[in-house]
């Protein structure tokens, strides 16, 4: 019996609101700010439910982080034009919190995000 992957400190969920379904196969990069630049922490791809539950470590230090979603290739694979080749979401993380969930609601010409639970 295999166990489910442990949930990481940061998780995400991508929903394609234009079709009312999860966005499977979207590449996501998690980075942390270090000085004037960014350091890659983890890379993942959304599953058939549009989720990534294991994206990076179980804990992160407080700081500024960025999730970059590769939405251009997702829409290209569906033959759909999009205005956004990628979507980057920067957020402040408090390492004392138990978890951060950063969902992305996506359509070819708009997107929205929020801090989920």
N, C-alpha and C positions, 0 to 999 in steps of 0.2 A: 504494500500500500504506500503510495506517495503522498506526502503532505503538501498542502497549499503553500506557495511562497509566502514568507513573512512580509507583512505590510511595511513599507518604508515610511519614513517621516513625512515625505511629500508624495502624494498620489495625485492622479489626474483622471479625468473622464472627458472624452470628446464626443459631443452629440452634433450630428449634421441636421440642423433644424430645417433645412430646405427639403429634406426627404423624410424627416421625422424618425430617424434611426441613428444608432451608434455609428461613429466613424471608425471603422476598423482599419488598421494598417497605417495609421498616422505616426510618423517618426517624431520622437520628442527628445530633446537634450536638456538636462538640468545642469546649470552652471552656477558657481558662486563668485561674487565679486571679490577680487584680490587687488588692492591698490587701484590703479586705473584700468585694469583689465579683468578678464573673466577666466575662470578655471573650470574645465569640464569635470563634473562629478559623476554623472550617469547618463546613459542613453537607453531608450526603450522604444517600443512600438505598441500602439494600442491593440488590444485583443478584439475578438469578435463582438464584445460588449462595449467597445470603445474605451476600455479602461487600462490603466497601468497601475497595478498595486505594489509592484516592487521596482521603484525608481530611486536608486541610491540607498544610502545607509538608513538604519533605524533611527538615528539621531543626527541632527545638524546643529552647528553652533549658530548663535544669533548673528544675523547679518542680512545682506541683500543678495537675493537669488534671482535667477532668470530661467524660465521655461520657454523653449523655442519649439514651436510646432511646425512641422514640414507639411503645410496644407497644400502647397502647389502640386507636389507629386500625388497626393491623395486625390485631388480633383482631376489631374491629368489622366490618372488611371481609370477615371469614370467618363472621360471625354467631356468634361465640364470646364468651361472657362472660369477663372477666378481672378479677382483683383489682388489677392494677397498670396504671394509665393510662400510666405511664412508669417507666423504670428508669434511675437515675443511678449511674454508677460513677466514683468519684474515685480518682485514683492519683498517686503521686509519680513523676516522670520524671527520669531522669538524662540530660541532654543529651549526655553522652559515649558513651552506648550506641548501637549501630547502628540499633536498631529496637524498637518496642513493638507487640505484637499483643494486643488485648483482646477475646477472644471472649465471647459471651453465650449461655448455654444457657437456653432459655426454655420455659415452659409457662404456661397461663393462671393458675395459682395458686402458681407458684414460679419462681425463677431462680437461676442460678449463674454465676460468672465466674472467670477466672483470667488470669494472665499467660502468653500463648502464645508461640510462636516464629515 
